[in-house]
C-alpha cells in the first residue's frame, strides 16, 4: 500500500507540474503577443499615420501593413537566433 500511495503522489505531482508549466507557457505567449502588439501599435502607427482621421488612407494602410510585416519578420529572426544560441535548434 505504501508503494501505491507514493506512486500516486508522484504521478499527481508530475501532472500538476505539467499543468503549471503549460499555464506558464500560455501566460508567456500572451505577454509576448501583448508586447508585440504594443510595439507595432506605437512604432507603426506613429510612423505611418501622420494625420489621424476617421479612416486610413490607402498609403497609410500600405505603410502599416509593411511595418507590421517588418516587425513580424524581425521578431522571427531574433527568436530563431535566440533559440539557436541556447541550443534549442
Secondary structure, 3 states (H helix, E strand, C coil): CHHHHHHHHHHHHHHHHHHHHHHHHHHHHHHHHHHHHHHHHHHHHHHHCCCCCCCCCHHHHHHHHHHHHHHHHHHHHHHHHHHHHCCCC
